[in-house]
Amino acid sequence: MKYKHIFFDLDRTLWDFDTNMRLTLEEIFYRHKLDRAFGDFNNFFETFMGHNERLWDHYRKGNMKKEILRFKRFDLTLRDVGIKDEILAQVIGDEYITESPLKTALIPHAIEVLDYLNGKYGLHIITNGFNEVQFSKFKLCGLDKYFQKVITSEMSGYHKPRPEAFGYSLSAANAKKAESLMIGDDLEIDILGAKNFGMDQVFYNADGVKHNEELTFEINTLQELMNIL
């Protein structure tokens, strides 16, 4: 194969973001007795997710600072049930940032695949996550030993799917575009971002998302990477 460098997304591609996030939020929910206002955890979780996804979109586009995002998503969630308490929202926001990286659930076959690829390719990460959060995840999950370069949007100054995010990452890894492959779970941010940059891609489509895009590769499990690489 022509590839020498493999670039992975982190959240939902290697680190099981959904499982780890839900566990952290559930602990916070009961610690602060939020069931008295929300009734059950699922109501809180769904309310939070709506605000979180919308505000993250603003953050990716450069319209919101991370310090605002961290607390605002919880502030709006609490306000939806009549709790106007910015101090509580700040406390919960800080707890989430501190505690979520401590969770260690990984996507199935992540370690198996990384063991297989290690030594055969230069392995790197391109992530839109926060520096302090992403690097903590690596160490605690034992992922740090596999990767030569970890590039966050804070380091590059650009969020995927901006072409500058991919260009900065390839330069940091001393990698050529034609010899590089991007693997990620988000069709727009990871895969079409890489495609528009001119980089080959592997869409990790665990949920079977329907689309009409022409992509380099598409897989449903990480294990399938061993048939490609």
C-alpha positions in Angstrom: 0.0 0.0 0.0 1.1 3.5 -0.6 0.2 4.8 2.9 2.9 5.6 5.4 1.0 7.7 7.8 -2.4 7.0 9.4 -4.4 9.8 11.0 -7.1 8.9 13.5 -9.9 11.0 14.9 -10.2 10.3 18.7 -13.7 10.7 20.1 -16.1 8.0 18.8 -13.4 6.5 16.6 -11.0 5.2 19.3 -12.2 6.6 22.6 -15.8 5.6 23.4 -17.1 9.2 23.8 -20.7 8.3 24.2 -20.3 5.7 26.9 -17.8 7.8 28.8 -19.8 10.9 28.6 -23.0 9.3 29.7 -21.3 7.7 32.7 -19.8 11.0 33.8 -23.0 13.0 33.4 -25.0 10.3 35.3 -22.6 10.6 38.2 -22.9 14.4 38.2 -26.7 14.2 37.9 -27.1 12.2 41.1 -24.3 14.0 43.0 -26.2 17.3 42.6 -29.6 15.7 43.1 -30.8 17.0 39.7 -33.5 14.3 39.6 -35.6 16.6 41.7 -35.8 19.1 38.8 -35.5 16.8 35.7 -37.4 13.8 37.0 -35.0 11.2 35.5 -31.6 11.1 34.0 -32.7 10.6 30.4 -34.6 13.9 30.5 -31.5 15.7 31.7 -29.2 13.9 29.2 -31.4 14.6 26.2 -31.8 18.3 27.2 -28.0 18.6 27.6 -27.2 16.9 24.3 -29.4 19.4 22.4 -27.6 22.4 23.8 -24.2 20.7 23.7 -24.3 19.9 20.0 -25.6 23.3 19.0 -22.9 25.2 21.1 -20.1 22.8 19.9 -21.1 23.8 16.3 -20.6 27.5 17.3 -17.2 26.6 18.9 -16.0 24.7 15.8 -16.9 27.7 13.6 -14.9 30.0 15.9 -18.0 31.8 17.3 -17.6 30.8 20.9 -14.7 30.4 23.3 -14.2 27.1 25.1 -14.5 28.7 28.5 -18.0 29.9 27.6 -18.9 26.5 26.0 -17.9 24.6 29.1 -20.4 26.2 31.4 -23.0 27.6 29.0 -24.2 24.1 27.8 -25.0 23.3 31.5 -26.4 26.7 32.2 -28.9 26.4 29.4 -29.7 22.8 30.4 -30.5 23.9 33.9 -32.5 27.0 32.8 -34.8 24.7 30.8 -36.2 23.4 34.1 -36.2 26.7 35.8 -32.8 26.6 37.6 -31.1 29.9 37.2 -27.8 29.2 38.9 -24.6 30.2 37.0 -22.4 29.1 39.8 -23.9 25.6 39.8 -23.5 25.5 36.0 -19.8 26.4 36.3 -19.2 23.8 39.0 -20.9 21.1 36.9 -19.0 22.2 33.8 -15.7 22.0 35.7 -16.5 18.6 37.1 -17.4 17.3 33.6 -14.1 18.5 32.1 -12.1 17.0 35.1 -13.9 13.7 35.3 -14.8 12.6 31.8 -11.2 12.0 30.7 -10.8 9.6 33.6 -13.2 7.2 32.0 -11.5 4.5 29.9 -14.0 2.8 27.6 -12.7 2.4 24.1 -14.3 1.5 20.8 -14.4 -2.3 20.3 -11.1 -3.6 18.7 -9.3 -0.3 19.2 -6.3 -1.8 20.9 -6.2 -4.9 18.7 -6.1 -2.7 15.6 -3.5 -0.3 17.0 -1.3 -3.3 17.9 -1.6 -4.5 14.4 -0.8 -1.1 12.8 2.0 -0.1 15.3 5.4 -0.3 13.6 3.9 -0.6 10.2 2.8 3.1 9.8 3.3 6.4 11.5 0.2 6.8 13.7 -1.2 10.2 14.5 -4.3 11.9 15.9 -6.3 14.9 14.6 -8.9 16.0 17.1 -11.1 19.0 17.7 -11.1 18.3 21.5 -9.6 20.4 24.2 -5.9 20.0 24.9 -6.1 19.2 28.6 -9.0 16.7 28.1 -7.6 14.8 25.1 -4.1 14.3 26.4 -5.5 12.9 29.7 -7.6 10.4 27.8 -4.5 9.1 26.0 -2.5 8.4 29.1 -5.2 6.8 31.1 -6.4 4.5 28.3 -3.0 3.4 27.3 -3.2 5.0 23.8 -0.3 7.3 24.2 2.3 4.6 23.4 0.9 4.1 19.8 0.9 7.7 18.5 3.8 9.8 17.3 1.8 13.1 16.9 -1.4 14.3 18.6 -2.7 17.5 17.0 -5.6 19.3 18.6 -7.6 22.2 17.1 -6.1 24.4 19.9 -2.6 23.5 18.7 -3.3 24.1 15.0 -5.7 27.0 15.5 -8.2 25.3 13.1 -11.1 22.9 13.6 -11.8 20.0 11.3 -13.2 20.1 8.6 -11.1 23.2 7.7 -8.4 22.2 5.3 -5.9 24.1 7.4 -6.5 21.6 10.3 -5.4 18.8 8.0 -2.5 20.7 6.5 -1.1 21.7 9.9 -1.4 18.0 11.0 0.5 16.6 8.0 3.2 19.2 8.4 3.6 18.4 12.1 3.9 14.7 11.2 6.2 15.4 8.3 3.8 13.5 6.1 2.9 13.8 2.5 -0.8 14.0 1.5 -0.6 11.2 -1.0 0.9 8.9 1.6 -1.6 9.7 4.3 -5.0 8.2 5.3 -7.6 9.8 7.6 -9.9 7.5 9.7 -12.9 9.0 11.5 -16.5 8.5 12.5 -18.0 11.9 11.4 -18.8 12.0 7.7 -18.8 15.8 7.4 -16.0 16.8 9.9 -13.5 13.9 9.5 -14.2 12.3 6.1 -15.4 15.1 3.8 -13.0 17.4 5.5 -10.1 15.1 4.5 -11.6 14.4 1.1 -11.9 18.1 0.3 -8.3 18.6 1.4 -7.3 15.9 -1.1 -6.5 13.1 1.4 -7.7 9.5 1.3 -10.2 8.5 4.0 -11.8 5.6 5.9 -15.3 6.4 7.1 -15.9 4.4 10.4 -19.7 4.1 9.9 -20.7 2.1 13.0 -24.3 3.4 12.9 -24.8 2.6 9.2 -25.4 6.2 8.2 -26.9 6.5 4.7 -25.1 8.8 2.3 -24.3 9.2 -1.4 -20.7 10.3 -1.0 -17.9 8.6 -3.0 -15.3 7.8 -0.3 -12.0 5.9 -0.4 -13.0 3.3 2.1 -15.9 2.6 4.5 -16.1 0.2 7.4 -18.6 -0.7 10.1 -16.0 -2.0 12.7 -12.4 -1.0 13.4 -11.4 -4.6 12.9 -12.1 -4.1 9.1 -9.1 -1.8 9.0 -6.9 -4.9 9.0 -8.3 -5.9 5.7 -7.4 -2.5 4.2 -4.0 -1.9 5.7 
